[in-house]
């Protein structure tokens, strides 16, 4: 699978394409072709002064029926995460940073988190992305997400038996349906749709984020996200012309 695709973007989207395509790849590229990603924190950040681009705010779906999202559909701030379950940086964000954001901002209605499957590390990445979507069909996406990003989980691989074990750990009630849904055309289409959105931004590695149209590249420190969320919430509260 290619990690570079043609991108037709303009204005703010073009800026994000450069920022995410260059900064994100520098921060999170695998050590060698086929590598499964590093487990250390990315050292490169989106420039806090890079600003917010109105075109990018439209990437938020705000669909109340979206099983791959947390928080109110009408929350003032939406964080979109483009991630791969085989990515070490993504796992670090999921374990260390995301739970804090959920407790501090999602639970009080300030923040909505929308997941986008962005598999870039080969067939297993594609398979676990589809499996996560299948778990979501039974209302267990976030439980599957937690199990797949547990410390040491990616080192065990994401073969068919392992995916079934993760689904069981996540409490997916119907294993047979989970297996069918994982291999269904609908799962492939859902993952493709998420991928294409990420590629349209110029993202070439994971994780990449948008916070109300502000791009952030890499598994940055908690403060980077709290700064972006609080600034976005303040702007949303003040209203825009």
Kinemage of the C-alpha trace (Angstrom):
@kinemage 1
@onewidth
@group {chain A} dominant
@subgroup {mainchain}
@vectorlist {calphas} color= white
{ca unk a 1} P 0.000 0.000 0.000
{ca unk a 2} L 1.321 3.409 -0.942
{ca unk a 3} L 1.802 6.018 1.730
{ca unk a 4} L 1.806 8.874 -0.760
{ca unk a 5} L -1.236 9.787 -2.801
{ca unk a 6} L -2.105 12.737 -5.027
{ca unk a 7} L -3.588 15.581 -3.024
{ca unk a 8} L -5.765 18.320 -4.472
{ca unk a 9} L -6.130 20.963 -1.767
{ca unk a 10} L -6.443 24.726 -1.584
{ca unk a 11} L -6.131 27.562 0.922
{ca unk a 12} L -6.069 26.343 4.559
{ca unk a 13} L -6.228 22.735 3.479
{ca unk a 14} L -3.024 23.218 1.514
{ca unk a 15} L -1.332 24.635 4.594
{ca unk a 16} L -2.434 21.617 6.614
{ca unk a 17} L -1.224 19.300 3.888
{ca unk a 18} L 2.251 20.742 4.200
{ca unk a 19} L 2.151 20.797 8.001
{ca unk a 20} L 0.798 17.291 8.489
{ca unk a 21} L 2.503 15.757 5.495
{ca unk a 22} L 5.979 16.970 6.446
{ca unk a 23} L 5.859 17.472 10.204
{ca unk a 24} L 3.834 14.352 10.951
{ca unk a 25} L 6.039 12.144 8.830
{ca unk a 26} L 9.201 13.535 10.368
{ca unk a 27} L 7.778 12.981 13.827
{ca unk a 28} L 6.323 9.532 13.387
{ca unk a 29} L 7.932 7.750 10.450
{ca unk a 30} L 8.824 4.068 11.032
{ca unk a 31} L 12.463 3.205 11.533
{ca unk a 32} L 12.506 1.104 8.346
{ca unk a 33} L 10.062 -0.068 5.659
{ca unk a 34} L 7.457 -2.337 7.221
{ca unk a 35} L 8.319 -1.321 10.771
{ca unk a 36} L 5.454 -1.160 13.217
{ca unk a 37} L 6.196 2.309 14.564
{ca unk a 38} L 8.154 3.656 17.473
{ca unk a 39} L 6.933 3.616 21.040
{ca unk a 40} L 8.527 6.916 22.026
{ca unk a 41} L 6.863 10.290 22.004
{ca unk a 42} L 7.171 12.398 18.879
{ca unk a 43} L 9.594 15.278 19.214
{ca unk a 44} L 8.131 17.526 16.534
{ca unk a 45} L 5.037 19.640 17.103
{ca unk a 46} L 2.676 21.586 14.949
{ca unk a 47} L 3.542 25.247 15.423
{ca unk a 48} L 1.051 26.645 17.969
{ca unk a 49} L 0.948 29.828 15.890
{ca unk a 50} L -0.026 27.935 12.752
{ca unk a 51} L -3.615 28.922 13.344
{ca unk a 52} L -7.026 27.511 12.619
{ca unk a 53} L -8.387 26.902 9.122
{ca unk a 54} L -12.120 27.145 8.594
{ca unk a 55} L -12.006 24.643 5.730
{ca unk a 56} L -10.699 21.991 8.097
{ca unk a 57} L -13.468 22.434 10.653
{ca unk a 58} L -15.842 20.922 8.094
{ca unk a 59} L -14.013 17.575 8.422
{ca unk a 60} L -15.850 16.982 11.711
{ca unk a 61} L -18.859 14.738 11.061
{ca unk a 62} L -20.814 15.476 14.251
{ca unk a 63} L -22.950 12.401 13.621
{ca unk a 64} L -24.752 11.399 16.816
{ca unk a 65} L -24.933 7.787 15.581
{ca unk a 66} L -21.160 7.532 14.996
{ca unk a 67} L -19.927 4.611 17.104
{ca unk a 68} L -16.312 5.692 16.599
{ca unk a 69} L -16.808 8.963 18.448
{ca unk a 70} L -16.976 10.085 22.071
{ca unk a 71} L -18.848 13.082 23.379
{ca unk a 72} L -21.771 15.254 22.423
{ca unk a 73} L -22.373 15.801 18.714
{ca unk a 74} L -22.889 19.499 19.480
{ca unk a 75} L -19.779 19.919 21.640
{ca unk a 76} L -18.044 23.230 20.925
{ca unk a 77} L -14.729 21.501 20.191
{ca unk a 78} L -14.080 18.467 17.996
{ca unk a 79} L -10.757 16.638 18.033
{ca unk a 80} L -10.335 14.364 15.018
{ca unk a 81} L -7.648 11.693 15.332
{ca unk a 82} L -6.155 9.886 12.317
{ca unk a 83} L -4.437 6.809 13.740
{ca unk a 84} L -3.175 3.267 13.196
{ca unk a 85} L -3.420 0.514 15.825
{ca unk a 86} L 0.127 -0.636 14.974
{ca unk a 87} L 1.528 2.833 15.659
{ca unk a 88} L 3.464 3.174 18.892
{ca unk a 89} L 2.901 6.922 19.085
{ca unk a 90} L -0.847 6.387 18.757
{ca unk a 91} L -0.754 3.871 21.582
{ca unk a 92} L 1.080 6.307 23.816
{ca unk a 93} L -1.509 8.987 23.102
{ca unk a 94} L -4.333 6.501 23.769
{ca unk a 95} L -2.873 5.391 27.099
{ca unk a 96} L -1.375 8.596 28.480
{ca unk a 97} L -3.159 11.588 27.004
{ca unk a 98} L -6.596 10.678 25.704
{ca unk a 99} L -7.999 9.467 29.066
{ca unk a 100} L -7.085 12.829 30.602
{ca unk a 101} L -8.807 14.696 27.773
{ca unk a 102} L -11.898 12.521 28.156
{ca unk a 103} L -12.134 13.154 31.880
{ca unk a 104} L -11.359 16.856 31.665
{ca unk a 105} L -13.229 17.881 28.523
{ca unk a 106} L -15.456 15.132 27.077
{ca unk a 107} L -17.285 14.432 30.321
{ca unk a 108} L -18.238 18.096 30.804
{ca unk a 109} L -19.482 18.466 27.227
{ca unk a 110} L -16.651 20.672 25.930
{ca unk a 111} L -14.981 18.123 23.650
{ca unk a 112} L -15.980 15.497 21.128
{ca unk a 113} L -13.374 12.997 19.891
{ca unk a 114} L -13.869 11.517 16.435
{ca unk a 115} L -11.724 8.558 15.400
{ca unk a 116} L -10.535 8.029 11.839
{ca unk a 117} L -8.932 4.718 10.893
{ca unk a 118} L -5.725 5.579 9.056
{ca unk a 119} L -3.853 2.264 8.588
{ca unk a 120} L -0.420 2.766 7.027
{ca unk a 121} L 1.611 -0.232 8.256
{ca unk a 122} L 0.336 -2.937 5.937
{ca unk a 123} L -2.201 -5.747 5.955
{ca unk a 124} L -2.450 -6.170 9.727
{ca unk a 125} L -3.111 -2.445 10.093
{ca unk a 126} L -5.936 -2.752 7.585
{ca unk a 127} L -7.331 -5.835 9.345
{ca unk a 128} L -7.380 -4.332 12.824
{ca unk a 129} L -8.900 -1.129 11.456
{ca unk a 130} L -11.763 -3.133 9.989
{ca unk a 131} L -12.062 -5.112 13.234
{ca unk a 132} L -12.349 -1.906 15.254
{ca unk a 133} L -15.165 -0.770 12.977
{ca unk a 134} L -16.840 -4.175 13.400
{ca unk a 135} L -16.588 -3.859 17.187
{ca unk a 136} L -18.204 -0.458 16.869
{ca unk a 137} L -21.149 -2.034 15.067
{ca unk a 138} L -21.907 -3.743 18.374
{ca unk a 139} L -21.230 -0.660 20.457
{ca unk a 140} L -17.786 -1.771 21.664
{ca unk a 141} L -15.380 0.331 19.603
{ca unk a 142} L -13.827 2.196 22.507
{ca unk a 143} L -13.434 -0.991 24.531
{ca unk a 144} L -11.710 -2.585 21.521
{ca unk a 145} L -9.598 0.555 21.115
{ca unk a 146} L -8.438 0.261 24.737
{ca unk a 147} L -7.584 -3.432 24.374
{ca unk a 148} L -5.727 -2.942 21.076
{ca unk a 149} L -3.687 -0.068 22.515
{ca unk a 150} L -2.852 -1.731 25.824
{ca unk a 151} L 0.858 -1.832 26.683
{ca unk a 152} L 2.480 -4.589 24.609
{ca unk a 153} L -0.655 -5.331 22.564
{ca unk a 154} L 0.739 -4.425 19.153
{ca unk a 155} L 3.774 -6.650 19.683
{ca unk a 156} L 1.405 -9.644 19.704
{ca unk a 157} L 0.250 -8.788 16.200
{ca unk a 158} L -3.224 -8.513 14.765
{ca unk a 159} L -3.863 -11.830 13.079
{ca unk a 160} L -7.366 -13.275 12.882
{ca unk a 161} L -7.144 -15.193 16.172
{ca unk a 162} L -5.686 -12.183 17.938
{ca unk a 163} L -8.489 -9.947 16.659
{ca unk a 164} L -11.050 -12.426 17.965
{ca unk a 165} L -9.302 -12.399 21.349
{ca unk a 166} L -9.337 -8.598 21.441
{ca unk a 167} L -13.036 -8.578 20.589
{ca unk a 168} L -13.686 -10.971 23.460
{ca unk a 169} L -11.621 -8.805 25.809
{ca unk a 170} L -13.616 -5.780 24.638
{ca unk a 171} L -16.894 -7.502 25.419
{ca unk a 172} L -18.153 -7.735 21.847
{ca unk a 173} L -21.262 -9.889 22.375
{ca unk a 174} L -21.627 -11.673 19.025
{ca unk a 175} L -18.318 -13.173 17.873
{ca unk a 176} L -19.747 -14.603 14.656
{ca unk a 177} L -21.188 -11.256 13.637
{ca unk a 178} L -17.898 -9.572 14.531
{ca unk a 179} L -16.014 -11.926 12.192
{ca unk a 180} L -18.505 -11.336 9.368
{ca unk a 181} L -18.487 -7.575 9.813
{ca unk a 182} L -14.686 -7.425 9.897
{ca unk a 183} L -14.464 -8.953 6.416
{ca unk a 184} L -17.534 -7.231 4.986
{ca unk a 185} L -17.358 -4.724 2.108
{ca unk a 186} L -18.920 -2.128 4.420
{ca unk a 187} L -15.903 -2.339 6.754
{ca unk a 188} L -13.488 -1.880 3.872
{ca unk a 189} L -15.467 1.092 2.603
{ca unk a 190} L -15.599 2.728 6.052
{ca unk a 191} L -11.824 2.390 6.460
{ca unk a 192} L -11.214 3.628 2.905
{ca unk a 193} L -13.357 6.704 3.572
{ca unk a 194} L -11.346 7.556 6.692
{ca unk a 195} L -8.053 6.961 4.872
{ca unk a 196} L -8.979 9.190 1.990
{ca unk a 197} L -9.888 12.010 4.362
{ca unk a 198} L -6.495 11.710 6.021
{ca unk a 199} L -4.672 11.608 2.697
{ca unk a 200} L -6.614 14.667 1.546
{ca unk a 201} L -4.952 16.544 4.414
{ca unk a 202} L -1.533 15.386 3.314
{ca unk a 203} L -1.069 13.183 6.391
{ca unk a 204} L 1.514 10.483 5.694
{ca unk a 205} L 2.013 9.097 9.187
{ca unk a 206} L 0.285 8.740 12.524
{ca unk a 207} L -1.083 10.146 14.719
{ca unk a 208} L -2.336 13.335 13.108
{ca unk a 209} L -5.030 15.536 14.615
{ca unk a 210} L -7.392 18.386 13.899
{ca unk a 211} L -8.809 20.457 16.764
{ca unk a 212} L -11.573 22.657 15.354
{ca unk a 213} L -9.518 23.113 12.213
{ca unk a 214} L -6.133 23.447 13.907
{ca unk a 215} L -3.684 20.743 12.770
{ca unk a 216} L -1.466 18.994 15.316
{ca unk a 217} L 1.102 16.413 14.248
{ca unk a 218} L 2.386 13.602 16.442
{ca unk a 219} L 1.730 12.341 19.970
{ca unk a 220} L 2.487 15.673 21.567
{ca unk a 221} L 2.529 16.397 25.319
{ca unk a 222} L -0.792 16.843 27.073
{ca unk a 223} L -0.271 20.601 27.263
{ca unk a 224} L -0.314 20.913 23.459
{ca unk a 225} L -3.810 19.436 23.347
{ca unk a 226} L -5.182 21.293 26.365
{ca unk a 227} L -3.939 24.573 24.906
{ca unk a 228} L -5.608 23.848 21.567
{ca unk a 229} L -8.875 22.655 23.130
{ca unk a 230} L -9.173 25.590 25.519
{ca unk a 231} L -8.386 28.098 22.784
{ca unk a 232} L -10.988 26.479 20.516
{ca unk a 233} L -13.581 26.431 23.281
{ca unk a 234} L -12.951 30.114 24.025
{ca unk a 235} L -13.338 30.995 20.356
{ca unk a 236} L -16.508 28.940 20.050
{ca unk a 237} L -17.990 30.589 23.153
{ca unk a 238} L -17.210 34.064 21.854
{ca unk a 239} L -18.847 33.249 18.546
{ca unk a 240} L -17.616 33.973 15.059
{ca unk a 241} L -18.725 36.443 12.398
